[in-house]
Amino acid sequence: MAAKRRDVRESAFIITFEMLFRDDTVDELFEAASMLDDIVLNDEVKNLVNGISEKREDIDKEISALSDKRSINRIPRINLAILRLAIYEALYDDKVPVNVAISEAVKLAEKYALEPDVSFVNGILGSFSRKLEQKDG
């Protein structure tokens, strides 16, 4: 049975979050994740994580530009992983509409982060969405 997109996204988030704590290669993280029952590890997850890893510098520039109160190294890692995933999906995954990427990111924040973090993630992604609308409009 194919994994639901939400499960793919959540697994990619968990691996992306783990990347913030370890110097392992992406493949080593995939190997470690393969031993866990509650993480989906299919090609979709791998493509998402690899994409985030490859575009990390560009994504982080975007986050830095949107976060005028906190430098990127002061953003809690849980928020950073969520923001990287959302911005990657919005910018580089044609199958995911921007509003869906943002909505799903906020749901991840509600599940994994503290209440003030949910507001922070929502605020950054709201600014990101407005910036995209201005650019496209």
C-alpha positions as CSV (number, residue, x, y, z in Angstrom):
1,M,0.0,0.0,0.0
2,A,1.3,3.4,-0.9
3,A,2.1,5.8,2.0
4,K,-0.1,8.8,2.5
5,R,1.6,12.1,1.6
6,R,1.2,13.3,5.2
7,D,3.1,10.2,6.4
8,V,5.8,10.9,3.8
9,R,6.0,14.5,4.9
10,E,6.2,13.6,8.6
11,S,9.0,11.0,8.0
12,A,10.9,13.5,5.9
13,F,10.5,16.1,8.7
14,I,11.8,13.6,11.3
15,I,14.9,12.8,9.2
16,T,15.5,16.5,8.4
17,F,15.2,17.3,12.1
18,E,17.7,14.5,12.9
19,M,20.1,16.0,10.3
20,L,20.4,19.1,12.5
21,F,22.0,17.0,15.3
22,R,24.3,14.6,13.4
23,D,27.1,14.8,11.0
24,D,26.0,11.6,9.2
25,T,25.4,11.6,5.5
26,V,21.9,11.5,4.3
27,D,22.3,7.8,3.3
28,E,23.5,7.0,6.9
29,L,20.4,8.7,8.2
30,F,18.2,6.7,5.9
31,E,19.9,3.5,7.1
32,A,19.3,4.5,10.7
33,A,15.7,5.4,9.9
34,S,15.1,2.0,8.2
35,M,15.4,0.4,11.6
36,L,12.5,2.3,13.0
37,D,9.0,1.0,12.5
38,D,7.2,4.3,12.7
39,I,9.1,6.0,9.9
40,V,8.1,5.6,6.3
41,L,11.2,5.2,4.2
42,N,10.3,5.1,0.5
43,D,11.5,6.9,-2.6
44,E,9.2,9.8,-1.9
45,V,10.7,10.4,1.5
46,K,14.2,10.0,0.2
47,N,13.6,12.4,-2.6
48,L,12.1,15.0,-0.2
49,V,15.0,14.7,2.2
50,N,17.6,14.8,-0.5
51,G,16.0,17.8,-2.1
52,I,15.9,19.7,1.3
53,S,19.5,18.8,1.8
54,E,20.6,19.9,-1.7
55,K,18.6,23.2,-1.5
56,R,19.4,23.9,2.2
57,E,21.5,26.9,1.5
58,D,18.8,28.6,-0.7
59,I,16.1,27.6,1.7
60,D,18.0,29.0,4.7
61,K,18.5,32.3,2.8
62,E,14.8,32.5,2.4
63,I,14.2,31.8,6.1
64,S,16.8,34.4,7.1
65,A,15.1,37.0,5.0
66,L,11.8,36.3,6.5
67,S,12.9,36.1,10.2
68,D,13.8,39.6,11.1
69,K,13.8,39.0,14.8
70,R,15.9,35.8,15.0
71,S,19.0,34.8,13.1
72,I,18.8,31.4,11.6
73,N,21.1,29.9,14.2
74,R,18.7,31.1,17.0
75,I,15.7,29.5,15.5
76,P,14.8,26.3,17.4
77,R,15.8,23.2,15.4
78,I,12.4,21.8,15.4
79,N,11.1,25.0,13.8
80,L,14.0,25.1,11.3
81,A,13.3,21.5,10.2
82,I,9.6,22.4,9.7
83,L,10.4,25.6,7.8
84,R,12.9,23.9,5.6
85,L,10.4,21.2,4.6
86,A,7.6,23.7,4.0
87,I,9.6,26.1,1.9
88,Y,11.2,23.2,0.0
89,E,7.8,21.9,-0.9
90,A,6.4,25.3,-1.8
91,L,9.3,26.3,-4.0
92,Y,10.5,23.0,-5.6
93,D,7.7,20.4,-5.5
94,D,5.2,21.2,-8.3
95,K,2.7,18.6,-6.8
96,V,2.3,20.6,-3.6
97,P,0.4,23.9,-3.6
98,V,1.9,26.6,-1.4
99,N,-1.1,26.7,0.9
100,V,-0.9,22.9,1.4
101,A,2.8,23.1,2.3
102,I,2.1,25.8,4.8
103,S,-1.0,24.1,6.3
104,E,0.9,20.8,6.7
105,A,3.9,22.6,8.3
106,V,1.6,24.2,10.8
107,K,0.1,20.8,11.6
108,L,3.6,19.4,12.2
109,A,4.4,22.4,14.5
110,E,1.2,21.8,16.4
111,K,2.2,18.1,16.9
112,Y,5.9,18.5,17.7
113,A,6.7,22.0,18.8
114,L,5.7,24.3,21.6
115,E,2.8,26.7,21.3
116,P,4.9,29.8,20.7
117,D,6.7,27.9,18.0
118,V,3.5,27.2,16.2
119,S,2.8,31.0,16.0
120,F,6.4,31.6,14.8
121,V,6.2,28.9,12.1
122,N,2.8,30.2,11.0
123,G,4.1,33.8,10.9
124,I,7.2,33.0,8.9
125,L,5.2,31.0,6.4
126,G,2.5,33.6,6.2
127,S,5.2,36.2,5.3
128,F,6.7,33.7,2.8
129,S,3.3,33.2,1.2
130,R,2.7,37.0,0.9
131,K,6.2,37.4,-0.6
132,L,5.4,34.7,-3.3
133,E,2.0,36.4,-4.1
134,Q,3.7,39.7,-4.6
135,K,6.4,38.1,-6.8
136,D,3.8,36.3,-8.9
137,G,1.2,39.1,-8.9
